[in-house]
Structures are given as C-alpha cells and as structure tokens.
Amino acid sequence: MNATQSEAAQAGPATPTDPRSFDSFASFYPFYLNEHRNPTCRRLHFVGSSLTLLCLVALAATRNPWWLLAGLLCGYGFAWVGHFGFEKNKPASFKRPLYSFMGDWVMYRDMWVQAFKRATHT
C-alpha cells in the first residue's frame, strides 16, 4: 500500500457511503480500503484470494469445472467471514461487484508488495 492507501485504510469508522455513488475505480478504491480496516478481514481476503488462484490452477490442470465453484466459494467465503465476523460491515460486492472484484485483486497485489518490501528491508 502506498501512503495514501495506507491512510485510507487507517481512517476512522466506515461511512454510510453508497458504493454505487463512485464513477471510477480510482475514486472507489479508497472507500474499498476503508471497508477493510480490520487486519483479520484483510488476511482472510488474502487467504481466500490465494486459494482461489490455486483452484484456478487446479481447474486448468484437471479441466474439472468443480474447481471453478471451489474457487468462488474460497474467495467469497473467506471475504464474507472477514466482513460479517470481523469488519462488521456488508461487502461492497453486494452493490458494486465489478469494482469490488477489482479492489480485491489490487489489495492482494498491495499485500504481496508490502510483504516483499518487508522481506528485502530486513
């Protein structure tokens, strides 16, 4: 995460902003980060996204379509547990599915970048 994203993620309580009010992903992403302030929620997203990628690899290797369903269940299941159980909010994917999907993968990339930076600076 860059400084602006980090600040958005550290912001105060979630506002009742309607996710449908954003006209671009760039304007939506700070809201998305604000909806993922809880570290456990972010970690659950990371685990779910990682498992989803593994399911997609299994799908490609086996051509068994059940891996697609497993990937969807992993990705959304872990994320929703994070939101309902830890973040105490509703996922933005209910109102802005495409931007939320994009946000999941941008946040996933940002977490990998942060982990890489920590590993190379220690």
C-alpha positions as CSV (number, residue, x, y, z in Angstrom):
1,M,0.0,0.0,0.0
2,N,1.2,3.5,-0.7
3,A,0.9,6.3,1.8
4,T,-2.5,7.5,0.5
5,Q,-3.9,3.9,0.6
6,S,-2.4,3.3,4.0
7,E,-4.0,6.5,5.3
8,A,-7.4,5.5,3.8
9,A,-7.1,2.0,5.4
10,Q,-6.3,3.6,8.8
11,A,-9.2,6.1,8.6
12,G,-12.0,6.2,11.1
13,P,-15.2,4.2,11.1
14,A,-16.8,3.3,7.8
15,T,-19.1,6.0,6.5
16,P,-22.6,5.2,5.1
17,T,-21.4,6.0,1.6
18,D,-23.3,4.1,-1.1
19,P,-20.7,2.2,-3.2
20,R,-22.8,2.9,-6.3
21,S,-22.0,6.6,-6.0
22,F,-18.5,6.2,-7.4
23,D,-17.9,6.9,-11.0
24,S,-14.5,5.3,-11.4
25,F,-12.4,2.6,-9.8
26,A,-9.8,5.2,-8.7
27,S,-12.4,7.1,-6.7
28,F,-13.9,3.8,-5.3
29,Y,-10.6,2.2,-4.1
30,P,-10.0,4.5,-1.1
31,F,-13.6,3.6,0.0
32,Y,-12.8,0.0,-0.6
33,L,-9.7,0.2,1.7
34,N,-11.7,2.0,4.3
35,E,-14.1,-1.0,4.3
36,H,-11.1,-3.3,5.0
37,R,-9.5,-1.7,8.1
38,N,-9.6,-4.8,10.2
39,P,-6.3,-6.8,9.8
40,T,-8.1,-10.1,10.2
41,C,-10.5,-9.2,7.5
42,R,-7.7,-8.3,5.1
43,R,-5.9,-11.5,6.0
44,L,-9.0,-13.6,5.3
45,H,-9.3,-11.8,1.9
46,F,-5.6,-12.7,1.2
47,V,-6.2,-16.4,2.1
48,G,-9.4,-16.6,0.1
49,S,-7.7,-15.0,-3.0
50,S,-4.7,-17.3,-2.7
51,L,-6.9,-20.4,-2.5
52,T,-8.9,-19.1,-5.5
53,L,-5.7,-18.9,-7.5
54,L,-4.9,-22.4,-6.5
55,C,-8.3,-23.6,-7.5
56,L,-7.9,-21.9,-10.9
57,V,-4.6,-23.7,-11.4
58,A,-6.4,-27.0,-10.5
59,L,-9.1,-26.1,-13.0
60,A,-6.6,-25.6,-15.7
61,A,-4.7,-28.8,-14.8
62,T,-7.7,-31.1,-14.5
63,R,-10.3,-29.3,-16.6
64,N,-12.8,-30.2,-13.8
65,P,-15.4,-27.4,-13.6
66,W,-15.9,-28.0,-9.9
67,W,-12.6,-26.2,-9.3
68,L,-14.3,-23.0,-10.5
69,L,-17.1,-23.4,-7.9
70,A,-14.5,-24.2,-5.3
71,G,-12.6,-21.0,-6.2
72,L,-15.7,-18.9,-5.9
73,L,-16.5,-20.4,-2.6
74,C,-13.0,-19.8,-1.3
75,G,-12.8,-16.3,-2.5
76,Y,-16.2,-15.1,-1.4
77,G,-16.5,-17.3,1.6
78,F,-13.3,-16.1,3.3
79,A,-14.0,-12.5,2.4
80,W,-17.6,-12.6,3.8
81,V,-16.4,-14.2,7.0
82,G,-14.0,-11.3,7.3
83,H,-16.7,-8.7,6.7
84,F,-19.5,-10.1,8.8
85,G,-17.4,-11.6,11.5
86,F,-14.6,-9.1,12.0
87,E,-15.2,-5.9,10.0
88,K,-18.9,-5.8,11.0
89,N,-20.0,-4.4,7.6
90,K,-21.6,-5.7,4.4
91,P,-19.2,-6.4,1.5
92,A,-19.3,-3.7,-1.2
93,S,-19.6,-6.5,-3.7
94,F,-23.3,-6.6,-3.0
95,K,-23.7,-3.1,-4.6
96,R,-20.6,-2.7,-6.7
97,P,-19.5,-6.2,-7.8
98,L,-17.0,-5.3,-10.5
99,Y,-15.2,-2.5,-8.6
100,S,-15.1,-4.8,-5.5
101,F,-13.7,-7.6,-7.5
102,M,-11.0,-5.3,-8.9
103,G,-10.3,-4.0,-5.4
104,D,-9.8,-7.5,-4.1
105,W,-7.0,-8.1,-6.6
106,V,-5.4,-4.7,-6.2
107,M,-5.4,-5.1,-2.4
108,Y,-4.0,-8.6,-2.9
109,R,-1.2,-7.3,-5.0
110,D,-0.5,-4.5,-2.5
111,M,-0.2,-7.1,0.3
112,W,2.3,-9.0,-1.7
113,V,4.3,-5.9,-2.5
114,Q,4.3,-4.9,1.2
115,A,5.5,-8.4,2.2
116,F,8.2,-8.3,-0.4
117,K,9.4,-4.8,0.8
118,R,9.5,-6.1,4.4
119,A,11.4,-9.2,3.4
120,T,14.0,-7.2,1.4
121,H,14.5,-4.5,4.1
122,T,15.2,-6.8,7.0
